């Protein structure tokens, strides 16, 4: 049986561990704090150290703060373990490229947990773009708001990258998935008010000529999580608003009560769908809908947006390299029994 080693025991680890158990795998957990409590809630075993976890698992699932990702991915790669890593991959393009290169050199897989691609309403929109229902894509608008994160590291831009890198990267990735490479972008951000609430806006101009407007809010005041979009092309418009069409999935854990993430409802969690695709790919199945190269491009665009903020002007985005120019990550694990 496959064993997944989860590193980290914060909020998102509750969703991941529930999904892994629904997929019928064994789970071990290591974290500097909270691992016994996570296991007590969901099941699994606690690993005494990172080395202990790596020795006991086949796949590593990294659910730790962003600034720790590179070192943990490199450790997993050195141990010959395939990796799922929460978004964003890293704070910088350099770190992300190093992570991808380490996994490629070790012959292990690496996938970023850009879960918005798996939300049913988003999947419908992407299918409509891909099959031509929307015609030539013209304008995309995305807005995402939620409560201010509780963990202090989120609010330190040196550790999290701030609202664009941590929150808005979801919609940056999705807009690029729909409309293709980005040629330039412009970012603006509010000055936090007395409560600490912060808002930002990023406008992407795609190489195709289409435009994507992406907004995000971290509210220090109580607020319900909300996401909405409008995607328009020559063939029509698709709209969605979670305030009028609540989410219809179960995330398998108690999250969202503070307004930071979608609330639980009924149906399959997009997190479960995501993990199922990753596990199938590791076991020799088709590649998932999000790749390491996608994770790199998301970081590249979020980093460019932060650069735009610093300069106070639009910035040009370097052209994306052809897919065959990136490190060749394996599509799946070797035989798991041979790898252990």
ZIWO-V573565 format. One line per field, one symbol per residue. phi: phi as a letter, one per 40 degrees, with the letter a starting at -180 (. if undefined). psi: psi as a letter, one per 20 degrees, with the letter a starting at -180 (. if undefined). burial: 1 if it has 24 or more other ideal C-beta (glycine too) atoms within 12 Angstrom, else 0. Layout:
phi = ???
psi = ???
burial = ???
This chain:
phi = .cbbbcbhbcdccccccccccccgbcbbbbacagcccccccbhgbcccaccccccbbbbbbcbbddcccdcccccccccgbcbbbdccdacbcdccccccccccccgbcabccccdcbcdcccccccccccgdcgccbbbbbbabacddccdcdccccbbggcccccccdccccccccbgdbcaabbbaccdccchdbbabbbbbcdchcbbbbbabbbccdaccabaaabbacbibbbaaccbbddbabcgacbgccgcadccabhcccccdcccccccccchcccccbbccccccccdccccccccdccgacbcbddccddcccdccccaccdccccc
psi = qpppopoqkaghhhgghggghhjkrqpqppqhqighgghhhhaaqpphrghgghhirhppoolrqgiigghhghggghikpqpppqqqgriqgggghhgghghghikqqppqmnhhiipghhhgghhhghjjhjbppgppppqpqrqpqgphhhiohihhiahghggihghgghghhgiaqphrrpqqqqppahiipqqqppppoqhiirppppqqpopiqpqqppqqroppaiiappqqoihinqqlrpijrnrihjjhrqqqcqrpphgggghgggggghjjaqqriprhhghghgggghghghhgghhkrqqqpqqqqqhiiqqnpqirqrphhhh.
burial = 0111111111111111111111101111111001100110010111100100110111111111111111011111101111111111111110111111111101011111111111111110110110000100111111111111100001101001111111111111111111111111111110000000111111111100011111111111000111111111100001110100001011111011011111110001111111111111111000011111111111111111111110000010100000000010111110010010
